[in-house]
């Protein structure tokens, strides 16, 4: 059966790795895998663990490597992040370089302005880089001998970028991979890999050089027995192409397309995606990074002013390096959503969150719209349980590995108080649950219904069979799994103001019809 994965911060659900393990062995036992977001030293840095000072150690406030190994015991999958683009400016490697300069064993590990532009750069080159944050991607630092450096910081000033082409950086990444493999990790997610290589010749996002590096780091991970999940927010044609040369990719397009369907009462854009989407995917609606909308948008929005042949050249180079010949991506695939349709999704989210999603969502440099909605998925649906479970059911019925974010599992609404304290937009969807809140959420109908979907996808024999889909009319989709006499059929209607779903299950135990949130919440496998 296809394992369903939980995406979670150890400190924000249970407070520690052992406490998370107790939940996974108890009320959350039906999850076949867990992606634990950064648990390194420190787990609570400027970017919630994505700025590791020590990427090879478990923060002792959360637990130990033995605790992590316990999570993967009994065949449960364990995913962890490999932060390939940067480390903390407080890391031993960076501070040693500042202290000792060229005498440091880590000299060359960090990317300086001069590394990319040894002869200087024009304004056009400096402003031409693709960056998900406002402003320029450089921060000045001074060495102990008075030397001044302009270091690349793609995300935050405290996240210093690695020079991933340099042997010192690759040796560092190899050390991290070995620590993760020894710690029980089975899958590594290449965090922010699309930004990892900077070049004066292009916008440095998913360039030929990026894919060359992705091949290198994937081979290093495979050598340690690790599966690789590539995380890239990009035009859907890029996801289709990358899926052919990666173990796993995300289906980031599904969430915005479902929001579009529920907001317009049409399923035509979902149908376009279903016809071409890859199946080696992690299917998601919500993540710790918000709800990506750019992933279903037009190419000009997903990658401003990117030259059209860039992906084609990059993939051709990747294929030569790997000796592969994946099926070409048709050049005439339509955009999934237009710029105006993206804007409409943001507008509906703003209305249904009382204006809060607009305050929390960041507009990147040179862009006219945010790339993602910073809000919980339940919030952007106006906390309507039928719409929410409809979307979750579509996610679970599609081929791939479904993943539920812990806030989404508990039907969480925007944590506006946390956002007010930190000013970080993504914090609206990063609530810390107390034991009492966890206990209360586990009794809620929306959580019990999602846990029932986890059981359904994990245990019903139909999901071992063949998948098919159809669309009887402009507002309706039917998703179907068949394995001999066992069938599982999901029918959803996206009529504005009156969405509905129906799940029909059949196997040796009989036939069951589920058409309400309450009926799904009460479902258990026969016997």
C-alpha positions in Angstrom: 0.0 0.0 0.0 1.1 3.6 -0.5 2.5 5.0 2.7 1.1 8.4 3.8 3.6 10.8 5.3 3.3 13.4 8.1 5.2 16.6 7.7 6.1 18.1 11.1 8.3 20.2 13.3 9.4 18.0 16.2 9.3 21.0 18.6 5.9 22.2 17.5 4.1 18.8 17.8 4.9 17.1 21.1 8.0 19.2 21.9 10.7 16.6 21.1 11.6 13.7 18.9 10.6 11.1 21.5 7.2 12.8 22.1 6.7 12.8 18.3 7.6 9.1 18.2 4.9 8.5 20.9 2.3 10.1 18.7 3.4 8.1 15.6 3.2 4.9 17.6 -0.1 5.9 19.1 -3.0 8.0 17.6 -1.0 8.7 14.4 0.1 5.1 13.9 -1.4 4.9 10.4 1.2 7.2 8.9 3.7 5.1 7.1 6.3 7.9 6.9 7.3 11.1 8.6 9.3 14.1 7.3 10.8 15.8 10.4 11.7 19.4 9.5 15.2 20.6 10.6 16.1 19.2 14.0 19.7 20.3 13.7 21.6 22.7 15.9 19.8 25.0 16.3 16.3 24.0 15.4 15.0 27.5 16.4 17.3 29.8 14.5 16.4 32.7 12.3 14.7 30.4 9.7 13.2 27.7 11.9 16.2 25.3 11.5 16.9 26.0 7.9 20.0 27.9 9.0 22.0 25.1 10.6 25.0 25.9 12.7 25.8 22.2 13.0 24.0 20.1 10.3 25.4 16.8 11.5 24.0 16.9 15.1 20.5 16.7 16.6 19.7 19.6 18.8 19.9 18.1 22.3 16.8 20.0 23.3 14.9 17.8 20.8 16.6 14.5 21.3 19.3 12.3 19.9 20.2 10.3 16.8 18.9 7.2 18.6 15.5 9.0 18.9 15.6 9.7 15.2 16.5 6.1 14.4 13.6 4.9 16.5 11.2 6.9 14.2 12.3 4.8 11.2 12.1 1.5 13.1 9.6 -1.0 11.8 9.8 0.2 8.2 8.5 3.7 8.7 10.0 6.1 6.2 12.0 9.0 7.6 12.7 12.1 5.5 15.1 14.9 6.6 16.2 18.1 4.9 19.6 18.5 3.3 20.1 22.2 3.2 22.3 22.4 0.1 22.3 26.2 -0.5 23.6 27.6 2.7 24.6 27.3 6.4 24.4 29.7 9.3 26.8 32.6 9.5 27.4 31.3 13.1 28.5 27.9 11.9 32.0 26.6 12.8 33.0 26.5 9.1 32.1 30.1 8.4 33.5 31.6 11.6 36.7 29.6 11.1 37.1 31.0 7.7 36.5 34.6 8.9 39.1 34.0 11.6 41.7 32.3 9.6 41.1 33.3 6.0 42.9 31.3 3.4 44.6 29.2 6.1 41.2 27.8 7.1 40.4 24.3 5.9 37.0 25.8 4.9 38.4 28.5 2.7 36.6 28.4 -0.6 33.5 26.8 0.9 31.5 30.0 0.8 30.3 32.0 -2.2 31.7 35.5 -2.5 30.7 38.2 -5.0 34.1 37.9 -6.7 33.7 34.2 -7.2 30.8 34.8 -9.6 32.0 38.1 -10.9 35.8 38.2 -10.9 35.8 41.1 -13.3 33.0 43.0 -11.8 29.3 43.1 -12.8 26.8 45.4 -14.4 23.5 46.5 -12.8 21.7 44.3 -15.3 23.7 41.2 -14.1 23.4 42.0 -10.4 19.6 42.5 -10.6 19.1 39.7 -13.0 19.3 36.9 -10.4 16.1 35.1 -9.6 15.5 35.6 -5.8 12.4 34.7 -3.7 12.9 37.7 -1.4 13.0 41.4 -1.9 16.4 43.1 -2.3 19.8 41.9 -3.4 21.4 38.6 -2.3 24.6 39.9 -0.7 25.8 40.6 2.8 29.1 42.2 3.8 31.3 40.4 6.4 34.7 41.3 7.7 37.5 38.8 8.5 39.7 38.9 11.6 42.5 40.4 9.6 40.3 43.2 8.4 39.6 41.7 5.0 36.1 42.6 3.7 33.9 40.1 1.9 30.6 40.4 0.0 29.1 37.0 0.6 26.0 35.6 -1.2 23.0 35.3 1.1 20.1 34.2 -1.1 17.5 34.1 1.7 18.5 35.8 4.9 21.7 37.7 5.9 22.4 35.0 8.4 22.2 32.2 5.8 25.5 32.3 4.0 25.6 30.5 0.6 27.8 27.6 -0.2 30.1 27.6 -3.2 28.8 24.1 -4.1 31.3 23.7 -6.9 34.3 23.9 -4.5 35.7 20.7 -3.0 35.4 22.1 0.6 31.6 22.5 0.2 31.2 19.1 -1.4 33.2 17.5 1.4 30.9 19.3 3.9 27.7 18.0 2.1 29.2 14.5 2.0 29.7 14.6 5.8 26.1 15.7 6.3 24.7 12.9 4.1 26.7 10.3 6.0 25.4 11.6 9.3 21.8 11.5 8.1 22.1 8.0 6.7 23.7 6.8 10.0 20.8 8.5 11.9 18.1 6.4 10.2 17.1 8.8 7.5 15.7 7.1 4.4 15.0 10.1 2.1 16.7 13.4 1.9 14.9 16.5 0.6 17.2 18.8 -1.3 16.1 22.1 0.2 16.4 25.1 -2.1 18.5 23.2 -4.6 17.2 25.4 -7.5 19.2 28.3 -6.1 22.4 26.5 -5.3 24.6 27.4 -8.3 25.2 31.1 -9.3 26.5 32.0 -12.7 27.1 35.3 -14.5 25.6 33.9 -17.6 22.0 33.4 -16.5 19.5 34.1 -13.7 20.9 31.2 -11.7 17.7 29.3 -11.0 17.4 25.7 -12.4 20.1 26.5 -14.9 22.3 23.8 -16.6 24.8 24.3 -13.9 22.1 23.7 -11.2 21.1 20.4 -12.8 24.8 19.4 -13.0 25.1 19.9 -9.3 21.8 18.1 -8.6 23.3 15.1 -10.4 26.4 15.3 -8.2 24.5 15.6 -4.9 22.0 12.9 -5.9 24.8 10.5 -6.7 26.4 11.3 -3.3 23.0 10.6 -1.6 22.5 7.3 -3.5 26.0 6.2 -2.5 24.8 6.4 1.1 21.6 4.5 0.3 19.3 7.5 0.5 16.4 8.3 -1.7 16.3 11.9 -3.0 13.4 14.3 -3.1 14.0 17.4 -5.2 12.2 20.6 -4.0 11.7 23.1 -6.7 9.0 25.8 -7.0 8.9 26.3 -10.8 6.7 26.2 -13.9 4.9 22.9 -14.2 6.8 21.9 -17.3 10.0 22.0 -15.2 8.5 19.7 -12.6 7.4 17.3 -15.3 10.9 17.2 -16.8 12.8 17.0 -13.4 10.5 14.1 -12.3 12.0 12.0 -15.1 15.5 12.3 -13.6 14.7 12.4 -9.9 13.5 9.8 -7.4 10.7 12.1 -6.1 9.4 15.6 -6.8 6.5 17.6 -5.3 3.1 18.1 -6.9 3.0 21.7 -5.9 0.5 22.5 -8.7 -2.4 20.6 -7.1 -3.1 23.0 -4.2 -3.5 26.2 -6.3 -5.5 24.3 -8.9 -7.9 23.0 -6.3 -8.3 26.6 -4.9 -9.0 27.8 -8.4 -11.7 25.0 -8.9 -13.4 25.7 -5.6 -13.4 29.4 -6.2 -14.7 29.2 -9.8 -16.8 25.9 -9.8 -14.8 24.6 -12.8 -12.3 21.7 -13.0 -10.9 22.3 -16.5 -7.4 23.4 -15.1 -7.3 20.3 -12.9 -8.0 18.2 -16.0 -5.2 19.8 -17.9 -2.8 18.9 -15.0 -4.1 15.4 -14.5 -3.4 14.6 -18.2 0.4 15.4 -17.8 1.3 15.3 -14.1 4.1 12.9 -13.0 3.3 10.1 -10.6 6.6 9.9 -8.6 5.4 12.8 -6.5 4.9 13.8 -3.0 1.3 15.3 -3.2 0.7 18.2 -0.9 -1.9 20.9 -0.1 0.0 22.7 2.6 3.6 22.8 3.8 5.7 24.7 6.3 6.5 27.2 3.5 2.9 28.2 2.8 0.7 27.4 -0.2 2.6 27.8 -3.5 0.6 29.5 -6.2 3.4 30.2 -8.6 3.8 26.5 -9.3 0.6 26.6 -11.4 1.2 30.0 -12.9 2.5 31.1 -16.3 6.2 30.8 -17.1 6.7 34.5 -17.0 5.5 34.6 -13.4 7.3 31.5 -12.3 10.6 32.7 -13.7 10.6 36.3 -14.8 12.3 37.0 -18.1 13.8 33.5 -18.2 15.0 32.6 -21.7 12.7 30.0 -23.3 15.3 27.4 -24.2 16.9 27.4 -20.8 15.1 24.3 -19.5 15.6 22.4 -22.7 19.4 23.1 -22.6 19.6 22.2 -19.0 17.8 18.9 -19.4 19.8 18.0 -22.4 23.0 18.5 -20.4 21.6 16.5 -17.5 20.6 13.6 -19.8 24.1 13.5 -21.2 25.7 13.5 -17.8 23.4 10.8 -16.5 23.1 8.7 -19.6 19.4 8.9 -19.6 16.8 9.6 -22.3 13.6 10.8 -20.6 10.5 11.5 -22.7 10.7 15.1 -24.0 8.2 17.5 -22.5 5.9 18.8 -25.2 6.8 22.4 -25.9 3.2 23.5 -26.4 1.8 22.6 -22.9 -0.5 25.4 -21.9 0.0 27.3 -18.7 -2.2 25.9 -15.9 -3.3 29.3 -14.5 -3.0 32.8 -15.9 -1.7 35.8 -14.0 -5.2 37.1 -13.5 -6.4 33.7 -12.2 -3.5 33.7 -9.8 -4.4 37.1 -8.6 -8.0 35.9 -8.1 -6.8 33.1 -5.8 -4.9 35.6 -3.7 -7.9 37.9 -3.6 -10.2 35.1 -2.4 -7.7 34.1 0.2 -7.5 37.7 1.4 -11.3 37.8 1.7 -11.6 34.5 3.5 -8.8 35.2 6.0 -10.1 38.7 6.8 -7.2 40.4 5.0 -4.6 38.6 6.9 -3.1 36.5 4.1 -2.2 39.7 2.2 -0.3 41.0 5.3 1.6 37.7 5.7 2.4 36.9 2.1 5.7 38.4 0.7 6.1 39.8 -2.8 9.6 38.8 -4.1 12.0 41.1 -5.9 10.8 42.3 -9.3 7.5 40.4 -8.9 3.9 41.8 -9.0 2.4 39.0 -6.9 3.5 36.8 -4.0 4.7 33.4 -4.9 2.7 31.8 -2.1 -0.1 32.4 0.3 1.0 32.5 3.9 -2.0 31.0 5.6 -3.3 27.6 6.6 -5.2 25.7 3.9 -8.2 25.5 6.2 -8.1 29.3 6.6 -8.0 30.0 2.8 -11.1 27.8 2.4 -13.0 29.9 5.0 -12.8 26.9 7.5 -15.4 25.1 5.4 -15.0 21.4 6.3 -16.6 20.1 3.2 -14.4 22.0 0.8 -11.4 21.1 2.9 -12.1 17.3 3.0 -12.9 17.4 -0.7 -9.5 18.8 -1.4 -7.8 16.3 0.9 -9.7 13.4 -0.8 -8.5 14.5 -4.2 -4.9 14.7 -2.9 -5.2 11.1 -1.4 -6.8 9.6 -4.5 -4.1 10.8 -6.9 -1.1 8.6 -7.7 1.9 9.6 -5.6 2.8 9.7 -1.9 0.3 11.9 0.0 1.8 14.1 2.7 -0.2 16.0 5.4 1.3 19.0 7.2 0.7 18.8 11.0 -1.3 22.0 11.1 -3.5 20.9 8.3 -4.1 17.5 10.0 -5.4 19.3 13.0 -7.5 21.7 11.0 -5.5 24.7 12.2 -6.4 28.3 11.4 -3.9 31.1 11.0 -1.7 31.7 14.1 -2.1 35.5 13.8 -0.6 36.0 17.3 2.6 34.2 16.4 2.9 36.3 13.2 2.3 39.5 15.3 5.2 38.5 17.6 7.7 37.5 14.9 6.7 39.5 11.8 7.5 36.3 9.8 4.7 35.6 7.4 5.2 31.8 7.3 4.7 31.7 11.1 0.9 31.9 10.6 1.1 28.2 9.5 3.7 27.1 12.1 1.7 26.8 15.3 3.2 25.1 18.4 0.6 22.6 19.8 0.4 22.0 23.5 -0.5 18.5 24.7 -4.0 19.8 25.5 -4.4 21.2 22.0 -3.2 17.9 20.5 -5.7 15.9 22.6 -8.5 18.3 21.6 -7.6 18.2 17.9 -7.6 14.4 17.8 -11.3 14.4 18.9 -12.3 16.9 16.2 -14.3 15.7 13.2 -12.0 17.3 10.6 -8.9 15.5 12.1 -10.6 12.2 12.5 -11.8 12.4 8.9 -8.3 13.0 7.6 -6.9 10.2 9.7 -9.6 8.0 8.1 -8.3 9.0 4.7 -4.8 8.0 5.8 -6.2 4.6 6.8 -8.1 4.3 3.6 -5.1 5.1 1.3 -2.9 2.8 3.4 -5.1 -0.3 3.7 -7.8 -0.5 1.0 -6.7 -3.0 -1.7 -8.0 -0.9 -4.6 -5.0 1.4 -4.2 -2.8 -1.5 -5.2 -4.4 -1.5 -8.7 -4.8 0.9 -11.6 -5.8 4.5 -11.5 -8.1 6.3 -13.9 -10.0 9.6 -14.0 -12.9 11.2 -15.9 -14.9 14.4 -15.9 -18.6 14.0 -16.5 -19.2 17.8 -16.6 -17.5 21.1 -16.1 -17.7 21.1 -12.3 -17.2 17.4 -11.6 -14.2 15.0 -11.4 -14.2 11.2 -10.8 -11.0 9.5 -9.6 -11.0 5.7 -9.6 -8.8 2.9 -8.4 -9.4 -0.7 -9.5 -7.7 -3.9 -8.3 -9.9 -6.9 -9.4 -13.1 -6.8 -7.3 -11.7 -4.0 -5.1 -12.6 -0.5 -6.2 -12.3 3.0 -4.7 -14.1 5.8 -6.4 -14.0 9.5 -5.5 -16.6 11.9 -7.1 -16.2 15.6 -6.4 -18.3 18.5 -7.5 -16.9 22.0 -7.1 -20.0 24.1 -7.5 -19.4 27.4 -5.9 -21.3 27.6 -2.6 -22.3 23.9 -2.7 -19.2 21.7 -3.1 -19.7 18.0 -2.5 -17.9 14.7 -2.5 -18.8 11.0 -2.5 -16.4 8.1 -1.8 -17.6 4.7 -2.9 -15.6 1.7 -1.7 -16.0 -1.9 -2.6 -14.1 -5.1 -1.7 -14.7 -8.5 -0.3 -16.3 -7.0 2.8 -19.0 -5.2 0.8 -19.8 -1.7 -0.4 -19.6 1.5 1.5 -20.6 5.1 0.5 -19.1 8.1 2.3 -20.5 11.5 1.4 -20.2 13.6 4.6 -17.4 14.7 6.8 -19.0 12.8 9.7 -19.2 9.5 7.7 -15.6 9.7 6.6 -14.5 10.4 10.2 -16.3 7.3 11.4 -14.9 5.0 8.7 -12.6 2.1 9.6 -11.5 -0.9 7.5 -13.9 -3.9 7.9 -12.6 -6.4 10.4 
